[in-house]
Amino acid sequence: MNKILLIIQREYTTRVRKKSFWIASLLVPILIAAIYAIPLYLFLNSNDTKTIEVVDESKLFKGKLQSEEDITFKFIETTFDQAKKNLYKGNADIVVSIPKDILDNPNGVKMVGKKSIGLSTQFSIQGKIQNELRNIKLQRANIDLKVLEENKVNVNAKTYTLNEDGGEQSSSSTGAMILAGIFGMILYISAFLYGSQVMNGVIEEKSNRIIEVMISSVRPFQLMMGKIVGVGLVGLTQFLLWGVLTFGASTATTAIMSGKIQEKVETLKQSGAGSDEIKKYQDSVKDTNPLSSISQTIENISLAKIIICFFLFYIGGYLLYSSLFAAIGSAVENASEAQQFMFPVTIPIILSFILAQVIIQKPDSPIAFWASIFPLTSPIDMMVRLPFGVPNWEIALSFVLLVFGFLGTTWFAGKVYRVGILMYGKKPTWKEISKWVFYKG
């Protein structure tokens, strides 16, 4: 046991001391905080108002295209050609031409800008003209617009989850989908990243003949387990650092942005804005924040349950796949030879990620259930299902089967490792590797 602990200590300390480890540990939380802060900052500081000059040859739209916070309409009495010539001399950003036969030729609208016209600006102008054109046609058909507007109904359903005690709990499908995608991506990358680190470490030591010295002091199985656990602890350390630093960065960012949002609300109140306008602004801020729906989902599931399940399935999935990667590393002498043996191991990982896309859409389907139970796909797919709500017995069954899967792959990897670690000068085949499993001694 002491020998395994020494190997674990060596694998852990050599990797944690690397600059790349600390750069990644610090960079990821900053990027996550930026994902939250940048869209909100741009929303709060967006003062890019476009001035639109409108040449209305139809004489139907004057006074009916209402200016907004980011777009100001200005009707001018001149020709479209003359307006284009004056564009660079004046303060306008875009000139819009509405043809005389707009009712029969709605595609005749033209736009010319000083710079390339952004899609959001284009769609906004098109939408306003389209809505007003619709109103004109309805009026000419003697349809009362007031009655039509009064009968417009927007349905925005609130979703709830029924608890076992019969109570209702607010839920967020959007937050669950985002959180599921994050879990799936993290575990998908970690399976490749840390599993390949184990494989490359074995290949490096084997090619340098260091392994021959180490085998004289420890058993091959002890060496394999020491490398697997050591690299796994590096992964756990990095995840813990990411969690703590992300929480700190997000908390600081939220405090700063909350102050700016409150300042904007106070400005709106002082300018005489009504409660509806203020609520509309607050809803816009909430929609801009990608973490608001995620935090609601976390509250509904239980943060402790998420953390426990994440570490259990990360550890189980890592041990399962890293043992297979260690076996591959022991059977070859360089990374290029490893490619032919990596394909069967990476297929379940890639399949898990593909199935995750289906699970996000249909988390309670039979495919989702079996993908989250089968040991080779459950580390990723069970965590993808978790934000949507999974019964505890399914989580327990999935983890138990994952433990049996890990024990099976470790037994197989140990058999291959003890023979392959000292094999040189010959490229092994699948047939030969299968024989190594049944060697005695």
Order of alpha helices (4+ residues) and beta strands (2+ residues): alpha-alpha-beta-beta-alpha-beta-beta-alpha-alpha-beta-beta-alpha-alpha-alpha-alpha-alpha-alpha-alpha-alpha-alpha-alpha-alpha
